[in-house]
Every structure is written in C-alpha cells, then in structure tokens.
Amino acid sequence: MTPFTATTRGVRVSVRSFYLEDQSDPAEARFVWAYKIEIANEGPLPVQLLKRTWLITDAQGRTMRVHGEGVVGEQPVLDPGEAFEYTSGTPLPTPSGFMRGTFHMVVVETGEEFDATVPAFSLDSPHQAGGVH
C-alpha cells in the first residue's frame, strides 16, 4: 500500500493504516486500526516534535479531537536527514472513517514554531460497503 504523505517546511509525514481484525468486534460496533507514521526531516535545520493534534472522523461524520504532548510518550528531535517512526492506533464505532492531524514542531536553533500537516488517511475495514476515500 502506498503511504499517505504530506510535506511541510521540509518535514515529510507518511502514514499507513491497518485494520486490526483481532482487536475488533463488529457485533459490538468496535472497529480498531493501527497506523504507522514516519516523520522525516528533509530540511536544513534540526526540528523537534512538541505536540500533536488529531481529528478522527467516523463514517457518520462524528469527529473527535485529540491533542497532547509528543507522540507515544516522546518528543523526538530530528537532525537533517533523520526520521522517526512509531505505531499507534484508534478505535471507531463504525466500519470506516478517516484521520488527519498536525504535528506542532519547533526549529531547535531558532525557537520558531510551525505546524507540520499529517495527511488525511482512510480507516477502511472489510465490514463496509465502500471506503470513505
């Protein structure tokens, strides 16, 4: 599967999502996905991820906003050419949906803050009539 990718100010964010059949229970309206994210610094200066904001939308258009410090308990610093990968997950009450978000970054040397886009990516399961995307 080709990853969903967006680049903001030299920070490339790539996402792949995976439906987790073994953690899902369609009879109880519980559908679970994992997503793997790679954050790559393709710019000339070190950057640090400080916070993240997620917008998670189910198939009925309900959106949940999640905001917090770092990702998976870390606030990685990425030198030029470095990348950071992590895997996380989300449940939904519907068999499909999508996520998008923002990583709140800072340029280490200058203290300048900017937001790196996390591209919208689909959460599709085999229990739906058709994908959201």
C-alpha positions as CSV (number, residue, x, y, z in Angstrom):
1,M,0.0,0.0,0.0
2,T,1.3,3.4,-0.9
3,P,1.5,5.7,2.1
4,F,-0.4,8.9,2.5
5,T,2.2,11.7,2.5
6,A,2.5,15.4,3.2
7,T,5.5,17.7,3.4
8,T,5.5,21.0,5.4
9,R,8.7,23.1,5.6
10,G,10.9,20.1,4.9
11,V,9.2,17.8,7.4
12,R,7.7,14.8,5.5
13,V,5.0,12.8,7.2
14,S,4.0,9.5,5.8
15,V,1.1,7.3,7.1
16,R,0.0,3.7,6.5
17,S,-3.1,2.3,8.3
18,F,-4.0,-1.3,9.0
19,Y,-7.3,-2.8,10.2
20,L,-6.9,-4.9,13.3
21,E,-9.4,-7.8,12.9
22,D,-8.3,-9.5,16.1
23,Q,-9.0,-6.4,18.2
24,S,-12.3,-5.5,16.5
25,D,-15.8,-6.7,17.4
26,P,-18.2,-5.7,14.6
27,A,-21.2,-7.2,16.6
28,E,-20.3,-4.6,19.4
29,A,-19.7,-1.8,16.9
30,R,-16.0,-1.8,17.7
31,F,-13.6,-1.4,14.8
32,V,-9.8,-0.9,15.5
33,W,-7.0,0.3,13.3
34,A,-3.2,0.7,13.8
35,Y,-1.3,3.3,11.9
36,K,2.4,3.6,11.3
37,I,3.8,7.1,10.9
38,E,7.2,8.2,9.7
39,I,8.3,11.7,10.3
40,A,11.4,12.6,8.2
41,N,13.4,15.9,8.4
42,E,14.3,16.7,4.8
43,G,15.1,20.3,5.7
44,P,18.4,22.0,6.6
45,L,17.9,22.5,10.4
46,P,17.1,20.3,13.4
47,V,13.5,20.2,14.4
48,Q,11.6,18.8,17.4
49,L,8.0,17.5,17.6
50,L,6.4,19.1,20.7
51,K,2.7,18.2,20.4
52,R,0.1,16.6,18.2
53,T,-3.5,17.2,17.3
54,W,-5.7,14.5,15.7
55,L,-9.1,14.8,14.1
56,I,-10.7,11.4,13.9
57,T,-13.9,11.1,11.9
58,D,-16.2,8.1,11.8
59,A,-18.5,7.0,8.9
60,Q,-21.4,9.1,10.3
61,G,-19.3,12.3,10.3
62,R,-18.7,12.5,14.0
63,T,-15.3,14.0,14.7
64,M,-13.2,13.6,17.9
65,R,-10.3,15.9,18.5
66,V,-7.3,14.5,20.4
67,H,-4.5,16.9,21.5
68,G,-1.5,16.1,23.6
69,E,2.3,16.3,24.2
70,G,4.6,14.5,21.8
71,V,3.8,11.1,20.2
72,V,3.9,7.7,22.0
73,G,5.4,9.5,25.0
74,E,8.3,11.0,23.1
75,Q,9.2,14.5,21.7
76,P,11.8,13.5,19.1
77,V,14.5,15.8,17.8
78,L,15.3,15.2,14.2
79,D,18.5,16.3,12.6
80,P,18.6,16.9,8.9
81,G,18.2,13.6,7.1
82,E,16.9,11.8,10.2
83,A,13.5,10.1,10.6
84,F,11.3,8.9,13.5
85,E,8.8,6.1,13.2
86,Y,6.1,5.0,15.5
87,T,2.9,2.9,15.5
88,S,-0.3,3.8,17.4
89,G,-4.0,3.0,16.9
90,T,-7.6,4.1,17.2
91,P,-11.0,2.5,17.7
92,L,-14.2,3.7,15.9
93,P,-17.8,2.7,16.4
94,T,-18.2,2.5,12.5
95,P,-16.6,0.2,10.0
96,S,-14.8,3.1,8.3
97,G,-13.6,6.6,8.8
98,F,-10.5,8.8,8.4
99,M,-7.9,10.7,10.4
100,R,-5.9,13.8,9.8
101,G,-3.8,15.9,12.0
102,T,-1.0,18.3,12.8
103,F,2.4,17.8,14.5
104,H,3.4,21.0,16.3
105,M,7.1,21.4,15.6
106,V,9.9,23.8,16.6
107,V,13.1,24.7,14.8
108,V,15.7,23.8,17.5
109,E,18.2,26.6,16.8
110,T,15.7,29.5,16.4
111,G,12.7,28.5,18.6
112,E,10.4,29.2,15.6
113,E,7.3,27.1,15.8
114,F,5.4,25.7,12.9
115,D,2.7,23.0,12.2
116,A,3.5,20.0,10.0
117,T,0.5,18.5,8.3
118,V,-0.4,14.9,8.9
119,P,-2.3,14.0,5.7
120,A,-5.8,12.6,5.8
121,F,-5.8,8.9,5.7
122,S,-8.6,6.4,5.4
123,L,-9.6,3.8,8.0
124,D,-11.3,1.1,6.0
125,S,-12.3,-2.4,7.2
126,P,-13.7,-5.4,5.4
127,H,-17.1,-4.7,7.1
128,Q,-18.1,-1.8,5.0
129,A,-19.9,-1.4,1.7
130,G,-17.3,1.0,0.3
131,G,-14.3,3.0,1.6
132,V,-14.6,6.6,2.8
133,H,-11.8,7.6,0.4
